[in-house]
Amino acid sequence: MVLTCCDLIKKIEAEYSQEEIVSGCKVLNQSYNIFDLPERQWQQLAYSFPRSISCLQKLSEVCSPGKVINALLMKYYPCERVIKYYLIKKMTHLTENIVAFEMSIGSSRIDLCRINGHTYAYEIKTEYDTFKRLSTQLPNYQKAFDFVYVVTPLQRVESLKSYLPEGCGIIAYTLKNGLCKFSHQKKAEKNKGDLDFCIKNFSSSELTMFIEALSNLTCPTKRIEKEKIAISLVGKRNAWAVYRKILKKRYEKKWNFLVANMEHILPIDVQEFFRSTMSVDGFYE
């Protein structure tokens, strides 16, 4: 009888307690790199589950190490990359929306953002994260996004509330039998925003786009001069609309690529494929 990948993973699961599996998955999550050679990834699996060397050797004959790591993390370790996948999956059907990973805002990076006629920020805090950094992260996000949400497990909602500034929303999630359900616990209020602050996060070419969209001024070559002109234009009636349009343009190609290839990408790898737009064909072979 030839054992399948699923059969062999079940054999590994049977050799450890729940606590041991979670501990092994924590190590895998910290060490996993999509670009590591398969040999390195098998070594990481062997280090995390040392009593399963024989089983892992058989697994190496029927599937890739990435698929094994993905199966274990998705089932036993709902870390940030896992929750990101479930949240992204819900957004792929939204038309006229562009979604991005890890957008830089000031000194912070938002886990996920969504752009349509408005902008939305989603900061994920799993059961393994603390809320301490929210005091510096959320004020920056509220300057740059219309609506800001913190995404956290349902059982952490009450303890989260004391860390939130006024106007910030809460989305809770529950995990059961391989499904992740999201629910709005507190609706976010629309922020006034700070376009001066947002413009400072533009690239030089984006500053040029902003200036050309709002004026007939000749655009200088030096960034500092571009920034001064751009800031002088933030009072224009459609300045925020131009800002959103530029953000959509920045991420549109990457997002469309991810949506088109989502079914062929392992859940734990979606962020890396978004970032690089590398070919999916043959990647996992």
C-alpha positions as CSV (number, residue, x, y, z in Angstrom):
1,M,0.0,0.0,0.0
2,V,1.4,3.4,-1.1
3,L,0.9,6.0,1.6
4,T,-0.1,9.5,0.4
5,C,1.2,12.8,1.7
6,C,-1.9,13.2,3.9
7,D,-1.4,9.7,5.3
8,L,2.2,10.3,6.2
9,I,1.4,13.7,7.9
10,K,-1.2,11.9,10.0
11,K,1.5,9.4,11.0
12,I,3.7,12.3,12.2
13,E,0.8,13.8,14.1
14,A,0.2,10.5,15.9
15,E,3.8,10.5,17.3
16,Y,3.4,13.8,19.2
17,S,1.2,15.5,21.7
18,Q,-0.7,18.6,20.7
19,E,1.7,20.7,22.7
20,E,4.7,19.2,21.0
21,I,3.2,19.7,17.6
22,V,2.4,23.4,18.3
23,S,6.0,23.8,19.7
24,G,7.4,22.2,16.5
25,C,5.2,24.4,14.3
26,K,6.4,27.6,16.2
27,V,10.0,26.7,15.2
28,L,9.0,26.0,11.6
29,N,7.2,29.3,11.3
30,Q,10.2,31.2,12.6
31,S,12.6,29.4,10.3
32,Y,10.5,28.9,7.1
33,N,11.7,30.7,4.0
34,I,10.0,30.1,0.7
35,F,13.4,30.5,-1.1
36,D,15.3,27.9,0.9
37,L,16.4,24.8,-1.0
38,P,14.2,21.7,-0.4
39,E,17.1,20.1,1.4
40,R,17.1,22.9,3.9
41,Q,13.4,22.8,4.5
42,W,13.5,19.0,5.1
43,Q,16.2,19.7,7.7
44,Q,14.0,22.2,9.4
45,L,11.2,19.7,9.5
46,A,13.5,17.0,10.9
47,Y,14.7,19.5,13.6
48,S,11.2,20.4,14.6
49,F,9.9,16.7,14.6
50,P,13.0,14.6,15.4
51,R,11.1,11.4,16.1
52,S,9.7,11.4,12.6
53,I,12.9,11.1,10.4
54,S,11.7,7.9,8.8
55,C,8.3,9.3,8.0
56,L,9.9,12.5,6.6
57,Q,12.1,10.5,4.3
58,K,9.0,8.8,2.9
59,L,7.3,12.2,2.6
60,S,10.2,13.5,0.5
61,E,9.4,10.9,-2.1
62,V,5.7,12.0,-2.6
63,C,5.5,15.8,-1.9
64,S,7.5,19.0,-1.4
65,P,8.6,20.1,2.1
66,G,6.7,23.3,1.6
67,K,3.4,21.4,1.3
68,V,4.2,19.6,4.6
69,I,5.1,22.8,6.4
70,N,2.0,24.5,5.0
71,A,-0.3,21.6,6.2
72,L,1.1,21.7,9.7
73,L,1.1,25.5,10.2
74,M,-2.5,25.8,8.8
75,K,-3.8,23.2,11.1
76,Y,-1.8,23.8,14.3
77,Y,-0.3,27.3,14.4
78,P,-2.6,30.2,13.4
79,C,0.2,32.8,13.2
80,E,0.1,36.0,11.2
81,R,0.8,34.4,7.9
82,V,-2.1,32.0,8.3
83,I,-4.6,34.7,9.3
84,K,-3.4,36.9,6.5
85,Y,-4.2,34.1,4.1
86,Y,-7.8,33.7,5.4
87,L,-8.4,37.4,5.3
88,I,-7.0,37.8,1.8
89,K,-9.1,34.9,0.6
90,K,-12.2,36.8,1.6
91,M,-11.1,39.8,-0.4
92,T,-10.2,38.2,-3.7
93,H,-13.8,38.3,-4.9
94,L,-14.2,42.1,-4.3
95,T,-14.3,44.0,-7.5
96,E,-12.7,47.5,-7.9
97,N,-10.5,46.7,-4.8
98,I,-6.8,46.5,-4.6
99,V,-5.2,44.8,-1.6
100,A,-1.6,45.1,-0.5
101,F,0.7,43.5,2.1
102,E,3.1,45.4,4.4
103,M,2.6,48.9,3.2
104,S,5.0,51.3,4.9
105,I,3.4,54.2,6.8
106,G,5.9,56.4,8.7
107,S,7.9,54.1,10.9
108,S,5.3,51.3,10.8
109,R,4.1,48.8,8.2
110,I,0.5,47.8,8.0
111,D,-0.2,44.0,7.7
112,L,-2.8,44.5,5.0
113,C,-4.5,47.4,3.4
114,R,-7.4,47.6,0.9
115,I,-8.0,50.5,-1.5
116,N,-11.2,51.3,-3.5
117,G,-13.1,54.6,-3.1
118,H,-11.8,54.6,0.5
119,T,-8.8,53.1,2.2
120,Y,-8.8,50.4,4.9
121,A,-6.0,49.2,7.2
122,Y,-6.0,45.8,8.9
123,E,-3.5,45.2,11.7
124,I,-3.4,41.5,12.7
125,K,-2.7,40.5,16.3
126,T,-2.9,36.8,16.7
127,E,-2.9,34.8,20.0
128,Y,0.9,34.9,19.8
129,D,1.2,38.7,19.6
130,T,1.1,41.4,22.2
131,F,-0.8,44.6,21.9
132,K,2.1,46.8,23.1
133,R,3.1,48.3,19.7
134,L,-0.4,49.4,18.9
135,S,0.1,52.7,20.7
136,T,2.7,53.7,18.0
137,Q,1.2,51.8,15.0
138,L,-2.5,52.9,15.1
139,P,-1.9,56.7,15.2
140,N,0.1,56.4,12.0
141,Y,-2.5,54.3,10.3
142,Q,-5.3,56.7,11.2
143,K,-3.4,59.5,9.5
144,A,-3.1,57.5,6.3
145,F,-6.3,55.3,6.0
146,D,-10.0,56.2,6.1
147,F,-10.8,53.2,8.3
148,V,-8.5,51.2,10.6
149,Y,-9.2,47.8,12.0
150,V,-7.4,45.5,14.4
151,V,-8.0,41.8,13.6
152,T,-7.7,39.5,16.6
153,P,-9.1,36.2,18.0
154,L,-12.6,36.5,19.5
155,Q,-11.3,35.6,23.0
156,R,-9.0,38.6,22.9
157,V,-11.5,41.3,22.0
158,E,-12.2,42.6,25.5
159,S,-8.5,42.9,26.4
160,L,-7.8,44.7,23.1
161,K,-10.3,47.5,23.7
162,S,-8.1,49.4,26.2
163,Y,-5.3,49.7,23.6
164,L,-7.4,51.2,20.9
165,P,-7.7,55.0,20.1
166,E,-11.1,56.5,19.4
167,G,-12.5,55.5,16.0
168,C,-10.5,52.3,15.5
169,G,-12.6,49.2,14.7
170,I,-12.2,45.5,15.7
171,I,-12.6,42.4,13.6
172,A,-12.6,39.1,15.5
173,Y,-11.9,35.7,14.1
174,T,-12.6,32.2,15.2
175,L,-11.0,29.0,13.8
176,K,-12.7,25.7,13.7
177,N,-12.3,22.6,11.6
178,G,-10.0,24.3,9.1
179,L,-12.4,27.3,8.7
180,C,-11.8,30.9,9.7
181,K,-14.8,33.1,10.4
182,F,-14.5,36.9,10.7
183,S,-17.0,39.1,12.5
184,H,-17.1,42.9,13.0
185,Q,-17.1,43.6,16.8
186,K,-16.7,47.3,16.5
187,K,-17.2,49.4,13.4
188,A,-14.4,51.8,12.5
189,E,-15.1,55.5,12.2
190,K,-13.9,57.5,9.2
191,N,-10.6,59.3,10.0
192,K,-9.8,62.8,8.9
193,G,-6.4,61.7,7.7
194,D,-3.2,63.7,7.2
195,L,-2.3,64.0,3.5
196,D,1.0,65.8,4.3
197,F,2.0,62.7,6.3
198,C,0.9,60.4,3.5
199,I,2.8,62.2,0.8
200,K,6.1,61.7,2.6
201,N,5.6,57.9,2.1
202,F,5.5,58.4,-1.7
203,S,8.3,57.4,-4.0
204,S,9.9,60.1,-6.2
205,S,7.9,58.9,-9.2
206,E,4.7,58.9,-7.2
207,L,5.3,62.5,-6.1
208,T,5.6,63.4,-9.8
209,M,2.3,61.7,-10.5
210,F,0.6,63.5,-7.7
211,I,1.9,66.9,-8.8
212,E,1.0,66.3,-12.5
213,A,-2.5,65.2,-11.6
214,L,-3.2,68.3,-9.5
215,S,-1.4,71.1,-11.4
216,N,0.3,72.3,-14.5
217,L,3.5,73.0,-12.7
218,T,6.9,71.8,-14.0
219,C,8.0,69.0,-11.8
220,P,11.6,69.4,-10.4
221,T,14.0,66.5,-10.3
222,K,15.1,66.7,-6.6
223,R,12.8,64.8,-4.2
224,I,12.9,67.5,-1.5
225,E,11.6,70.0,-4.0
226,K,8.9,67.7,-5.3
227,E,7.7,67.1,-1.8
228,K,7.4,70.8,-1.1
229,I,5.2,71.3,-4.2
230,A,3.2,68.2,-3.5
231,I,2.4,69.4,0.1
232,S,1.3,72.8,-1.3
233,L,-1.3,70.9,-3.4
234,V,-2.9,68.9,-0.6
235,G,-5.7,71.4,-0.2
236,K,-7.0,70.7,-3.6
237,R,-10.5,69.3,-3.6
238,N,-9.6,66.0,-5.3
239,A,-6.2,65.5,-3.6
240,W,-7.3,62.5,-1.6
241,A,-8.8,60.9,-4.6
242,V,-5.5,61.3,-6.5
243,Y,-3.7,59.8,-3.5
244,R,-5.9,56.7,-3.5
245,K,-5.5,56.4,-7.3
246,I,-1.7,56.4,-7.0
247,L,-1.8,53.7,-4.3
248,K,-4.0,51.5,-6.5
249,K,-1.6,51.9,-9.3
250,R,1.3,51.0,-7.0
251,Y,-0.2,47.6,-6.1
252,E,-2.6,46.8,-8.9
253,K,-0.3,44.6,-10.9
254,K,0.8,42.6,-7.8
255,W,-2.8,42.1,-6.5
256,N,-4.2,41.0,-9.9
257,F,-1.3,38.6,-10.2
258,L,-2.0,37.1,-6.8
259,V,-5.8,36.8,-7.5
260,A,-5.2,35.1,-10.8
261,N,-2.8,32.5,-9.2
262,M,-4.2,32.1,-5.7
263,E,-5.4,28.6,-6.2
264,H,-1.9,27.4,-7.2
265,I,-0.1,29.1,-4.3
266,L,0.3,27.5,-0.8
267,P,-1.5,29.7,1.8
268,I,1.7,30.4,3.8
269,D,3.4,31.7,0.6
270,V,0.8,34.3,-0.6
271,Q,2.7,37.3,0.7
272,E,6.0,36.3,-1.0
273,F,4.2,35.7,-4.3
274,F,2.5,39.1,-4.0
275,R,5.9,40.8,-3.3
276,S,7.8,39.1,-6.1
277,T,5.1,38.2,-8.7
278,M,7.4,35.3,-9.6
279,S,6.0,32.5,-11.8
280,V,4.0,29.9,-10.0
281,D,4.5,27.3,-12.8
282,G,6.7,24.5,-11.5
283,F,7.7,26.3,-8.4
284,Y,6.5,23.5,-6.0
285,E,7.8,20.6,-8.2
